[in-house]
Amino acid sequence: MHTQALNKWQHSHNFTNHNHRGERRTYYVLFLTLITMLIEIAAGTIYGSMALLADGWHMGTHAFAFLITIFAYHYARKHAHNDSFTFGTGKASVLGGYTSAILLGLVALIMLGESVQRLMSPQVIHFNEAIMVAVIGLLVNVVCAFLLKDDHHHGHDHEQSHSHHHDHNLKAAYLHVLADALTSLLAIAALFAGKYWGWNWVDALMGIVGSVIITRWAIGLMQQTSPILLDAGIASDYQEQIVTTLEKHNDNKVSDIHIWKVSADHYAAVISLVTHLPEPVDHYKQLLHKFDKIAHLTIEVNHCTERQ
């Protein structure tokens, strides 16, 4: 029976880079958003302002997105060392970002629908109240943007102290804040144009412009996160460098290679090679030591017994 300790050949499969600062600041942003939402809904109900009510419920959609962000953080932290997850919960942040991106796209579609409807059927606009709502929304979102800015590129891990880590979960929350700020900014410009020059149609036009911009943000975030969730491979030139490095030693030939992301920043690799002169596995791992994007490496060495 094999009684030797296996610690030398084992390592952690937790590839989660938890952004504690980002999570804490998301709570602040959620709190600010909920307070503003409740104030606007209450004021809109008391004073009969549809502008206040509409903006209040609109902020509610962003509050829901922040809840998704917080849930993803909590889930990733809670299950970080759960062996049921083969490579840990590093993709929880990515999934949270992807889900929020879908929600951001839905908000943009709702904005587009409302704007087109108002363009075709103009409504009476209470400019003073609407401007007040837009200014309040802009101020709140500027504060929230500063809280979240740059935190979606954060931290350093113990193996790659030089690298930034991508927090797609927090980036999604940041884009929701930017979307709300952009909406408020465009609304203020449109409302002033309507109030002083009578160009009421600009309000609907700005809504369409805002929805197009927000849709592009949502699509961009989905393009960043979906390949990670679908286990897309690493860049072809990086993979070719790995193959070249292995094959230039002895008569090694790579017969199979798979490299995919197991979190927003970590790759796993499974490589099979064939050789007449097999070496210990550690030899091949040492050859690939410079490829620091690979956080988990498995190598299969097949001894070719046929003559060269």
GUZAKOL-426770 format. One record per residue (C-alpha): y, z, x; residue number from 0; residue in one letter. Coordinates in nm, 3 decimals. Example, Ala and Ser with C-alpha at 12.3 -4.5 7.8 and 13.67 -1.06 7.14 Angstrom:
BEGIN
pt v = -0.450&w = 0.780&u = 1.230&i = 0&aa = a;
pt v = -0.106&w = 0.714&u = 1.367&i = 1&aa = s;
end
This chain:
BEGIN
pt v = 0.000&w = 0.000&u = 0.000&i = 0&aa = m;
pt v = 0.350&w = -0.087&u = 0.122&i = 1&aa = h;
pt v = 0.537&w = 0.241&u = 0.170&i = 2&aa = t;
pt v = 0.835&w = 0.130&u = 0.378&i = 3&aa = q;
pt v = 1.182&w = 0.178&u = 0.223&i = 4&aa = a;
pt v = 1.333&w = -0.145&u = 0.089&i = 5&aa = l;
pt v = 1.700&w = -0.047&u = 0.122&i = 6&aa = n;
pt v = 1.748&w = -0.285&u = 0.415&i = 7&aa = k;
pt v = 1.661&w = -0.585&u = 0.197&i = 8&aa = w;
pt v = 1.843&w = -0.473&u = -0.117&i = 9&aa = q;
pt v = 2.207&w = -0.481&u = -0.220&i = 10&aa = h;
pt v = 2.428&w = -0.435&u = -0.525&i = 11&aa = s;
pt v = 2.451&w = -0.711&u = -0.786&i = 12&aa = h;
pt v = 2.780&w = -0.583&u = -0.923&i = 13&aa = n;
pt v = 3.034&w = -0.859&u = -0.860&i = 14&aa = f;
pt v = 3.301&w = -0.720&u = -1.089&i = 15&aa = t;
pt v = 3.648&w = -0.681&u = -0.940&i = 16&aa = n;
pt v = 3.797&w = -0.441&u = -1.191&i = 17&aa = h;
pt v = 4.173&w = -0.470&u = -1.227&i = 18&aa = n;
pt v = 4.262&w = -0.109&u = -1.311&i = 19&aa = h;
pt v = 4.636&w = -0.172&u = -1.287&i = 20&aa = r;
pt v = 4.609&w = -0.476&u = -1.513&i = 21&aa = g;
pt v = 4.405&w = -0.284&u = -1.770&i = 22&aa = e;
pt v = 4.654&w = 0.004&u = -1.772&i = 23&aa = r;
pt v = 4.948&w = -0.232&u = -1.818&i = 24&aa = r;
pt v = 4.770&w = -0.416&u = -2.098&i = 25&aa = t;
pt v = 4.764&w = -0.085&u = -2.287&i = 26&aa = y;
pt v = 5.142&w = -0.058&u = -2.239&i = 27&aa = y;
pt v = 5.190&w = -0.413&u = -2.367&i = 28&aa = v;
pt v = 4.963&w = -0.349&u = -2.666&i = 29&aa = l;
pt v = 5.160&w = -0.035&u = -2.751&i = 30&aa = f;
pt v = 5.496&w = -0.217&u = -2.732&i = 31&aa = l;
pt v = 5.362&w = -0.507&u = -2.939&i = 32&aa = t;
pt v = 5.219&w = -0.281&u = -3.212&i = 33&aa = l;
pt v = 5.541&w = -0.076&u = -3.237&i = 34&aa = i;
pt v = 5.754&w = -0.390&u = -3.263&i = 35&aa = t;
pt v = 5.514&w = -0.542&u = -3.516&i = 36&aa = m;
pt v = 5.525&w = -0.233&u = -3.740&i = 37&aa = l;
pt v = 5.906&w = -0.208&u = -3.721&i = 38&aa = i;
pt v = 5.950&w = -0.575&u = -3.812&i = 39&aa = e;
pt v = 5.702&w = -0.560&u = -4.102&i = 40&aa = i;
pt v = 5.863&w = -0.241&u = -4.236&i = 41&aa = a;
pt v = 6.217&w = -0.381&u = -4.201&i = 42&aa = a;
pt v = 6.114&w = -0.711&u = -4.355&i = 43&aa = g;
pt v = 5.959&w = -0.532&u = -4.654&i = 44&aa = t;
pt v = 6.259&w = -0.302&u = -4.703&i = 45&aa = i;
pt v = 6.527&w = -0.570&u = -4.662&i = 46&aa = y;
pt v = 6.330&w = -0.856&u = -4.815&i = 47&aa = g;
pt v = 6.346&w = -1.068&u = -4.498&i = 48&aa = s;
pt v = 6.072&w = -1.331&u = -4.463&i = 49&aa = m;
pt v = 6.184&w = -1.393&u = -4.104&i = 50&aa = a;
pt v = 6.113&w = -1.033&u = -4.008&i = 51&aa = l;
pt v = 5.781&w = -1.030&u = -4.194&i = 52&aa = l;
pt v = 5.665&w = -1.360&u = -4.043&i = 53&aa = a;
pt v = 5.747&w = -1.256&u = -3.689&i = 54&aa = d;
pt v = 5.583&w = -0.917&u = -3.744&i = 55&aa = g;
pt v = 5.253&w = -1.071&u = -3.851&i = 56&aa = w;
pt v = 5.283&w = -1.330&u = -3.574&i = 57&aa = h;
pt v = 5.301&w = -1.047&u = -3.320&i = 58&aa = m;
pt v = 4.988&w = -0.907&u = -3.483&i = 59&aa = g;
pt v = 4.788&w = -1.211&u = -3.362&i = 60&aa = t;
pt v = 4.897&w = -1.138&u = -3.006&i = 61&aa = h;
pt v = 4.809&w = -0.770&u = -3.046&i = 62&aa = a;
pt v = 4.458&w = -0.883&u = -3.144&i = 63&aa = f;
pt v = 4.443&w = -1.089&u = -2.823&i = 64&aa = a;
pt v = 4.539&w = -0.782&u = -2.619&i = 65&aa = f;
pt v = 4.257&w = -0.588&u = -2.789&i = 66&aa = l;
pt v = 4.016&w = -0.859&u = -2.671&i = 67&aa = i;
pt v = 4.151&w = -0.814&u = -2.318&i = 68&aa = t;
pt v = 4.105&w = -0.437&u = -2.329&i = 69&aa = i;
pt v = 3.755&w = -0.466&u = -2.479&i = 70&aa = f;
pt v = 3.649&w = -0.705&u = -2.201&i = 71&aa = a;
pt v = 3.772&w = -0.459&u = -1.937&i = 72&aa = y;
pt v = 3.592&w = -0.169&u = -2.106&i = 73&aa = h;
pt v = 3.267&w = -0.362&u = -2.148&i = 74&aa = y;
pt v = 3.266&w = -0.484&u = -1.787&i = 75&aa = a;
pt v = 3.328&w = -0.134&u = -1.652&i = 76&aa = r;
pt v = 3.073&w = 0.033&u = -1.880&i = 77&aa = k;
pt v = 2.790&w = -0.208&u = -1.794&i = 78&aa = h;
pt v = 2.884&w = -0.282&u = -1.431&i = 79&aa = a;
pt v = 2.561&w = -0.128&u = -1.298&i = 80&aa = h;
pt v = 2.335&w = -0.218&u = -1.589&i = 81&aa = n;
pt v = 2.025&w = -0.393&u = -1.453&i = 82&aa = d;
pt v = 1.995&w = -0.590&u = -1.778&i = 83&aa = s;
pt v = 2.271&w = -0.816&u = -1.643&i = 84&aa = f;
pt v = 2.125&w = -1.018&u = -1.356&i = 85&aa = t;
pt v = 2.451&w = -1.052&u = -1.166&i = 86&aa = f;
pt v = 2.648&w = -0.771&u = -1.327&i = 87&aa = g;
pt v = 2.934&w = -0.813&u = -1.573&i = 88&aa = t;
pt v = 3.169&w = -1.018&u = -1.356&i = 89&aa = g;
pt v = 3.189&w = -1.285&u = -1.625&i = 90&aa = k;
pt v = 3.309&w = -1.045&u = -1.895&i = 91&aa = a;
pt v = 3.667&w = -1.098&u = -1.780&i = 92&aa = s;
pt v = 3.615&w = -1.475&u = -1.786&i = 93&aa = v;
pt v = 3.468&w = -1.462&u = -2.137&i = 94&aa = l;
pt v = 3.762&w = -1.248&u = -2.253&i = 95&aa = g;
pt v = 4.002&w = -1.506&u = -2.112&i = 96&aa = g;
pt v = 3.819&w = -1.795&u = -2.277&i = 97&aa = y;
pt v = 3.812&w = -1.619&u = -2.615&i = 98&aa = t;
pt v = 4.183&w = -1.539&u = -2.594&i = 99&aa = s;
pt v = 4.255&w = -1.899&u = -2.498&i = 100&aa = a;
pt v = 4.088&w = -2.013&u = -2.820&i = 101&aa = i;
pt v = 4.301&w = -1.765&u = -3.016&i = 102&aa = l;
pt v = 4.612&w = -1.893&u = -2.835&i = 103&aa = l;
pt v = 4.520&w = -2.247&u = -2.938&i = 104&aa = g;
pt v = 4.481&w = -2.137&u = -3.301&i = 105&aa = l;
pt v = 4.827&w = -1.975&u = -3.292&i = 106&aa = v;
pt v = 4.967&w = -2.305&u = -3.161&i = 107&aa = a;
pt v = 4.798&w = -2.499&u = -3.443&i = 108&aa = l;
pt v = 4.941&w = -2.260&u = -3.704&i = 109&aa = i;
pt v = 5.286&w = -2.302&u = -3.548&i = 110&aa = m;
pt v = 5.248&w = -2.680&u = -3.557&i = 111&aa = l;
pt v = 5.142&w = -2.677&u = -3.923&i = 112&aa = g;
pt v = 5.429&w = -2.453&u = -4.029&i = 113&aa = e;
pt v = 5.681&w = -2.658&u = -3.829&i = 114&aa = s;
pt v = 5.569&w = -2.990&u = -3.976&i = 115&aa = v;
pt v = 5.581&w = -2.841&u = -4.326&i = 116&aa = q;
pt v = 5.936&w = -2.714&u = -4.270&i = 117&aa = r;
pt v = 6.040&w = -3.049&u = -4.126&i = 118&aa = l;
pt v = 5.918&w = -3.224&u = -4.440&i = 119&aa = m;
pt v = 6.037&w = -2.953&u = -4.681&i = 120&aa = s;
pt v = 6.343&w = -2.777&u = -4.535&i = 121&aa = p;
pt v = 6.393&w = -2.414&u = -4.637&i = 122&aa = q;
pt v = 6.697&w = -2.191&u = -4.658&i = 123&aa = v;
pt v = 6.738&w = -2.004&u = -4.327&i = 124&aa = i;
pt v = 6.902&w = -1.661&u = -4.307&i = 125&aa = h;
pt v = 7.048&w = -1.720&u = -3.964&i = 126&aa = f;
pt v = 7.178&w = -1.374&u = -3.878&i = 127&aa = n;
pt v = 6.852&w = -1.196&u = -3.961&i = 128&aa = e;
pt v = 6.642&w = -1.467&u = -3.797&i = 129&aa = a;
pt v = 6.848&w = -1.455&u = -3.477&i = 130&aa = i;
pt v = 6.816&w = -1.076&u = -3.467&i = 131&aa = m;
pt v = 6.437&w = -1.102&u = -3.500&i = 132&aa = v;
pt v = 6.415&w = -1.367&u = -3.230&i = 133&aa = a;
pt v = 6.629&w = -1.164&u = -2.988&i = 134&aa = v;
pt v = 6.420&w = -0.850&u = -3.047&i = 135&aa = i;
pt v = 6.101&w = -1.049&u = -2.993&i = 136&aa = g;
pt v = 6.237&w = -1.207&u = -2.676&i = 137&aa = l;
pt v = 6.342&w = -0.872&u = -2.526&i = 138&aa = l;
pt v = 6.005&w = -0.713&u = -2.599&i = 139&aa = v;
pt v = 5.818&w = -1.007&u = -2.452&i = 140&aa = n;
pt v = 6.034&w = -1.019&u = -2.139&i = 141&aa = v;
pt v = 5.943&w = -0.653&u = -2.075&i = 142&aa = v;
pt v = 5.574&w = -0.728&u = -2.141&i = 143&aa = c;
pt v = 5.582&w = -1.034&u = -1.915&i = 144&aa = a;
pt v = 5.717&w = -0.825&u = -1.626&i = 145&aa = f;
pt v = 5.441&w = -0.570&u = -1.685&i = 146&aa = l;
pt v = 5.168&w = -0.833&u = -1.664&i = 147&aa = l;
pt v = 5.320&w = -1.076&u = -1.414&i = 148&aa = k;
pt v = 5.114&w = -1.142&u = -1.099&i = 149&aa = d;
pt v = 4.844&w = -0.891&u = -1.200&i = 150&aa = d;
pt v = 4.605&w = -1.172&u = -1.291&i = 151&aa = h;
pt v = 4.590&w = -1.246&u = -0.914&i = 152&aa = h;
pt v = 4.507&w = -0.905&u = -0.777&i = 153&aa = h;
pt v = 4.335&w = -0.679&u = -0.532&i = 154&aa = g;
pt v = 4.101&w = -0.723&u = -0.241&i = 155&aa = h;
pt v = 3.732&w = -0.650&u = -0.214&i = 156&aa = d;
pt v = 3.555&w = -0.481&u = 0.075&i = 157&aa = h;
pt v = 3.394&w = -0.803&u = 0.200&i = 158&aa = e;
pt v = 3.683&w = -1.050&u = 0.168&i = 159&aa = q;
pt v = 4.001&w = -0.854&u = 0.235&i = 160&aa = s;
pt v = 4.204&w = -1.173&u = 0.267&i = 161&aa = h;
pt v = 4.130&w = -1.318&u = -0.075&i = 162&aa = s;
pt v = 4.301&w = -1.287&u = -0.411&i = 163&aa = h;
pt v = 4.089&w = -1.229&u = -0.719&i = 164&aa = h;
pt v = 4.145&w = -1.418&u = -1.041&i = 165&aa = h;
pt v = 4.164&w = -1.212&u = -1.358&i = 166&aa = d;
pt v = 4.132&w = -1.472&u = -1.634&i = 167&aa = h;
pt v = 4.118&w = -1.193&u = -1.891&i = 168&aa = n;
pt v = 4.464&w = -1.067&u = -1.799&i = 169&aa = l;
pt v = 4.598&w = -1.418&u = -1.749&i = 170&aa = k;
pt v = 4.514&w = -1.489&u = -2.114&i = 171&aa = a;
pt v = 4.713&w = -1.181&u = -2.220&i = 172&aa = a;
pt v = 5.001&w = -1.295&u = -1.999&i = 173&aa = y;
pt v = 4.997&w = -1.640&u = -2.161&i = 174&aa = l;
pt v = 5.011&w = -1.479&u = -2.507&i = 175&aa = h;
pt v = 5.323&w = -1.291&u = -2.398&i = 176&aa = v;
pt v = 5.476&w = -1.608&u = -2.253&i = 177&aa = l;
pt v = 5.391&w = -1.797&u = -2.573&i = 178&aa = a;
pt v = 5.570&w = -1.538&u = -2.783&i = 179&aa = d;
pt v = 5.869&w = -1.535&u = -2.546&i = 180&aa = a;
pt v = 5.887&w = -1.915&u = -2.550&i = 181&aa = l;
pt v = 5.872&w = -1.915&u = -2.931&i = 182&aa = t;
pt v = 6.158&w = -1.664&u = -2.949&i = 183&aa = s;
pt v = 6.369&w = -1.854&u = -2.692&i = 184&aa = l;
pt v = 6.327&w = -2.189&u = -2.868&i = 185&aa = l;
pt v = 6.395&w = -2.022&u = -3.202&i = 186&aa = a;
pt v = 6.723&w = -1.871&u = -3.076&i = 187&aa = i;
pt v = 6.841&w = -2.211&u = -2.952&i = 188&aa = a;
pt v = 6.742&w = -2.378&u = -3.279&i = 189&aa = a;
pt v = 6.898&w = -2.108&u = -3.496&i = 190&aa = l;
pt v = 7.231&w = -2.127&u = -3.316&i = 191&aa = f;
pt v = 7.224&w = -2.507&u = -3.357&i = 192&aa = a;
pt v = 7.160&w = -2.462&u = -3.729&i = 193&aa = g;
pt v = 7.417&w = -2.188&u = -3.778&i = 194&aa = k;
pt v = 7.710&w = -2.354&u = -3.600&i = 195&aa = y;
pt v = 7.638&w = -2.726&u = -3.635&i = 196&aa = w;
pt v = 7.420&w = -2.737&u = -3.946&i = 197&aa = g;
pt v = 7.122&w = -2.886&u = -3.760&i = 198&aa = w;
pt v = 6.854&w = -2.700&u = -3.956&i = 199&aa = n;
pt v = 6.592&w = -2.957&u = -3.858&i = 200&aa = w;
pt v = 6.610&w = -2.837&u = -3.496&i = 201&aa = v;
pt v = 6.427&w = -2.515&u = -3.600&i = 202&aa = d;
pt v = 6.119&w = -2.712&u = -3.708&i = 203&aa = a;
pt v = 6.143&w = -2.947&u = -3.409&i = 204&aa = l;
pt v = 6.150&w = -2.655&u = -3.164&i = 205&aa = m;
pt v = 5.841&w = -2.514&u = -3.337&i = 206&aa = g;
pt v = 5.658&w = -2.841&u = -3.271&i = 207&aa = i;
pt v = 5.769&w = -2.845&u = -2.906&i = 208&aa = v;
pt v = 5.658&w = -2.484&u = -2.862&i = 209&aa = g;
pt v = 5.318&w = -2.551&u = -3.019&i = 210&aa = s;
pt v = 5.256&w = -2.845&u = -2.783&i = 211&aa = v;
pt v = 5.343&w = -2.636&u = -2.476&i = 212&aa = i;
pt v = 5.128&w = -2.343&u = -2.589&i = 213&aa = i;
pt v = 4.838&w = -2.580&u = -2.662&i = 214&aa = t;
pt v = 4.858&w = -2.710&u = -2.305&i = 215&aa = r;
pt v = 4.846&w = -2.352&u = -2.174&i = 216&aa = w;
pt v = 4.542&w = -2.277&u = -2.390&i = 217&aa = a;
pt v = 4.360&w = -2.592&u = -2.278&i = 218&aa = i;
pt v = 4.441&w = -2.515&u = -1.914&i = 219&aa = g;
pt v = 4.293&w = -2.166&u = -1.942&i = 220&aa = l;
pt v = 3.981&w = -2.299&u = -2.116&i = 221&aa = m;
pt v = 3.940&w = -2.558&u = -1.839&i = 222&aa = q;
pt v = 3.952&w = -2.276&u = -1.582&i = 223&aa = q;
pt v = 3.707&w = -2.045&u = -1.760&i = 224&aa = t;
pt v = 3.452&w = -2.276&u = -1.925&i = 225&aa = s;
pt v = 3.299&w = -2.410&u = -1.598&i = 226&aa = p;
pt v = 3.238&w = -2.050&u = -1.485&i = 227&aa = i;
pt v = 3.070&w = -1.959&u = -1.814&i = 228&aa = l;
pt v = 2.856&w = -2.275&u = -1.795&i = 229&aa = l;
pt v = 2.746&w = -2.207&u = -1.434&i = 230&aa = d;
pt v = 2.921&w = -2.513&u = -1.292&i = 231&aa = a;
pt v = 2.851&w = -2.575&u = -0.924&i = 232&aa = g;
pt v = 3.079&w = -2.524&u = -0.627&i = 233&aa = i;
pt v = 3.297&w = -2.808&u = -0.492&i = 234&aa = a;
pt v = 3.079&w = -3.089&u = -0.355&i = 235&aa = s;
pt v = 3.243&w = -3.090&u = -0.011&i = 236&aa = d;
pt v = 3.175&w = -2.716&u = 0.032&i = 237&aa = y;
pt v = 2.811&w = -2.768&u = -0.065&i = 238&aa = q;
pt v = 2.782&w = -3.063&u = 0.174&i = 239&aa = e;
pt v = 2.912&w = -2.845&u = 0.459&i = 240&aa = q;
pt v = 2.638&w = -2.592&u = 0.387&i = 241&aa = i;
pt v = 2.369&w = -2.862&u = 0.387&i = 242&aa = v;
pt v = 2.505&w = -3.011&u = 0.712&i = 243&aa = t;
pt v = 2.512&w = -2.668&u = 0.880&i = 244&aa = t;
pt v = 2.147&w = -2.604&u = 0.795&i = 245&aa = l;
pt v = 2.018&w = -2.953&u = 0.874&i = 246&aa = e;
pt v = 2.178&w = -2.985&u = 1.218&i = 247&aa = k;
pt v = 1.947&w = -2.708&u = 1.349&i = 248&aa = h;
pt v = 1.591&w = -2.806&u = 1.447&i = 249&aa = n;
pt v = 1.445&w = -3.046&u = 1.190&i = 250&aa = d;
pt v = 1.555&w = -2.854&u = 0.880&i = 251&aa = n;
pt v = 1.587&w = -3.050&u = 0.557&i = 252&aa = k;
pt v = 1.738&w = -2.901&u = 0.242&i = 253&aa = v;
pt v = 1.510&w = -2.991&u = -0.048&i = 254&aa = s;
pt v = 1.696&w = -2.807&u = -0.323&i = 255&aa = d;
pt v = 2.029&w = -2.627&u = -0.353&i = 256&aa = i;
pt v = 2.207&w = -2.451&u = -0.639&i = 257&aa = h;
pt v = 2.545&w = -2.277&u = -0.603&i = 258&aa = i;
pt v = 2.724&w = -2.131&u = -0.904&i = 259&aa = w;
pt v = 2.978&w = -1.865&u = -0.995&i = 260&aa = k;
pt v = 2.849&w = -1.525&u = -1.104&i = 261&aa = v;
pt v = 3.204&w = -1.393&u = -1.161&i = 262&aa = s;
pt v = 3.557&w = -1.525&u = -1.140&i = 263&aa = a;
pt v = 3.548&w = -1.505&u = -0.758&i = 264&aa = d;
pt v = 3.186&w = -1.476&u = -0.642&i = 265&aa = h;
pt v = 2.921&w = -1.743&u = -0.594&i = 266&aa = y;
pt v = 2.543&w = -1.711&u = -0.580&i = 267&aa = a;
pt v = 2.329&w = -1.965&u = -0.396&i = 268&aa = a;
pt v = 1.959&w = -2.052&u = -0.405&i = 269&aa = v;
pt v = 1.853&w = -2.288&u = -0.125&i = 270&aa = i;
pt v = 1.511&w = -2.435&u = -0.046&i = 271&aa = s;
pt v = 1.451&w = -2.602&u = 0.287&i = 272&aa = l;
pt v = 1.157&w = -2.767&u = 0.463&i = 273&aa = v;
pt v = 1.097&w = -2.744&u = 0.838&i = 274&aa = t;
pt v = 0.827&w = -2.788&u = 1.102&i = 275&aa = h;
pt v = 0.972&w = -2.496&u = 1.297&i = 276&aa = l;
pt v = 1.031&w = -2.212&u = 1.050&i = 277&aa = p;
pt v = 1.246&w = -1.918&u = 1.152&i = 278&aa = e;
pt v = 1.291&w = -1.577&u = 0.986&i = 279&aa = p;
pt v = 1.512&w = -1.588&u = 0.676&i = 280&aa = v;
pt v = 1.781&w = -1.387&u = 0.856&i = 281&aa = d;
pt v = 1.820&w = -1.677&u = 1.100&i = 282&aa = h;
pt v = 1.925&w = -1.914&u = 0.821&i = 283&aa = y;
pt v = 2.151&w = -1.657&u = 0.662&i = 284&aa = k;
pt v = 2.324&w = -1.614&u = 0.997&i = 285&aa = q;
pt v = 2.381&w = -1.990&u = 1.014&i = 286&aa = l;
pt v = 2.567&w = -1.968&u = 0.682&i = 287&aa = l;
pt v = 2.760&w = -1.652&u = 0.770&i = 288&aa = h;
pt v = 3.095&w = -1.836&u = 0.780&i = 289&aa = k;
pt v = 3.061&w = -1.950&u = 0.419&i = 290&aa = f;
pt v = 3.218&w = -1.636&u = 0.277&i = 291&aa = d;
pt v = 3.243&w = -1.766&u = -0.081&i = 292&aa = k;
pt v = 2.869&w = -1.698&u = -0.116&i = 293&aa = i;
pt v = 2.824&w = -1.337&u = -0.227&i = 294&aa = a;
pt v = 2.451&w = -1.359&u = -0.309&i = 295&aa = h;
pt v = 2.224&w = -1.585&u = -0.104&i = 296&aa = l;
pt v = 1.853&w = -1.657&u = -0.154&i = 297&aa = t;
pt v = 1.674&w = -1.888&u = 0.090&i = 298&aa = i;
pt v = 1.324&w = -2.030&u = 0.053&i = 299&aa = e;
pt v = 1.167&w = -2.161&u = 0.376&i = 300&aa = v;
pt v = 0.880&w = -2.409&u = 0.335&i = 301&aa = n;
pt v = 0.665&w = -2.477&u = 0.641&i = 302&aa = h;
pt v = 0.589&w = -2.847&u = 0.668&i = 303&aa = c;
pt v = 0.244&w = -2.887&u = 0.827&i = 304&aa = t;
pt v = 0.249&w = -3.268&u = 0.830&i = 305&aa = e;
pt v = 0.311&w = -3.436&u = 1.161&i = 306&aa = r;
pt v = 0.663&w = -3.549&u = 1.241&i = 307&aa = q;
end
